[in-house]
Amino acid sequence: MFLNRTRVGVLGGSFDPIHIGHLQMCVQVLNQNLVDEVYLIPCGDRVDKVLKTEGEHRLRMTEIGVEEYFQKQFPIFVKDIEIKNGGSIPTYDLLKQLQTLENDKEFFFVIGYFF
């Protein structure tokens, strides 16, 4: 089973731009002890949505948001897997790729919204 694996929440999105709601969602899943870490993953190019900002810039905005909002030891990380891919990766395939790359971790997709 998945005993002693690090639980990682994956929050994907366009992050065009990243905002406080995204960052607060990360805090909520960590504070509720649902996961041990959170990965923020800006999407690659999409056919279903017009993105106003280039992928590398959205990636960097997300990195800056995390750097400015959280202390360095906070377990929130920005991953470039979709930006490097060039296009969006379907959720199931993304989680499978992450599991293959980091098989010592268990991945969960984070969904929700703030109002």
C-alpha atoms as one frame of an Amber mdcrd trajectory, in Angstrom:
protein
   0.000   0.000   0.000   1.105   3.627   0.442   2.412   3.425   4.001   4.926
   6.107   4.931   4.656   7.879   1.584   4.579  11.651   1.450   1.078  12.799
   0.478   1.200  15.508  -2.181  -1.734  17.687  -3.195  -1.560  18.782  -6.829
  -3.199  22.114  -7.633  -3.185  22.729 -11.352  -4.441  25.821 -13.106  -3.699
  28.484 -15.637  -2.501  30.855 -12.896  -3.111  33.703 -15.326  -2.398  35.272
 -12.869  -1.963  33.411  -9.615  -3.974  35.009  -6.806  -4.531  34.830  -3.066
  -7.313  32.242  -3.468  -4.883  29.765  -5.028  -2.405  30.286  -2.206  -5.097
  30.012   0.478  -6.267  26.703  -0.985  -2.742  25.384  -0.464  -2.804  26.515
   3.153  -6.220  24.929   3.745  -5.272  21.449   2.524  -2.076  21.590   4.579
  -3.786  22.934   7.707  -6.455  20.248   7.494  -3.658  17.668   7.357  -5.005
  16.306   4.083  -1.524  16.327   2.500   2.095  16.831   3.524   3.089  18.981
   0.526   1.402  20.898  -2.279   2.566  21.184  -5.877   1.308  24.149  -7.890
   1.416  23.257 -11.584   0.731  25.983 -14.162  -0.890  24.456 -17.234   0.721
  24.267 -20.623  -0.963  25.624 -23.755  -4.644  24.726 -23.902  -7.079  24.239
 -26.763 -10.124  24.978 -24.585  -8.997  28.285 -23.074  -7.239  31.386 -24.354
  -4.333  32.202 -22.048  -3.314  35.849 -21.983   0.159  35.240 -20.622   2.991
  33.070 -21.965   3.642  29.858 -20.035   7.120  30.797 -18.789   5.742  34.064
 -17.389   2.843  32.308 -15.645   5.340  29.835 -14.202   7.518  32.658 -12.900
   4.488  34.556 -11.497   3.516  31.402  -9.623   7.044  31.013  -8.258   7.079
  34.648  -7.116   3.652  34.252  -5.498   4.868  31.263  -3.484   8.181  32.937
  -2.582   6.445  36.112  -1.406   3.511  34.516   0.439   5.163  31.592   2.241
   8.267  31.119   4.342  10.943  28.996   2.648  10.319  25.937   4.829   6.600
  25.832   3.943   5.994  22.660   1.866   4.588  24.313  -1.268   6.427  23.846
  -4.537   5.955  25.058  -8.106   6.477  22.431 -10.802   7.063  23.128 -14.497
   6.014  19.728 -15.883   3.201  21.095 -18.085   5.084  24.207 -19.222   8.007
  22.000 -20.310   5.540  19.665 -22.036   4.314  22.573 -24.156   0.678  21.615
 -23.742  -1.722  20.659 -21.012  -1.610  17.116 -19.696  -4.937  15.481 -18.801
  -5.320  15.179 -15.023  -5.114  11.386 -14.876  -2.025  11.346 -17.091  -0.410
  14.133 -15.058  -0.887  12.226 -11.807   0.490   9.058 -13.423   3.564  10.953
 -14.689   4.181  12.447 -11.254   3.811   8.999  -9.666   6.365   7.599 -12.112
   8.809  10.459 -11.493   8.420  10.397  -7.711   7.309   6.907  -6.745   7.980
   7.511  -3.045   4.998   9.910  -2.936   1.223   9.561  -3.170  -0.555  12.197
  -5.289  -3.994  13.769  -4.874  -5.631  16.353  -7.117  -6.794  19.480  -5.262
 -10.012  21.057  -6.500 -12.200  23.767  -5.042 -12.777  27.460  -4.949 -12.898
  30.422  -2.599 -15.633  33.015  -2.566
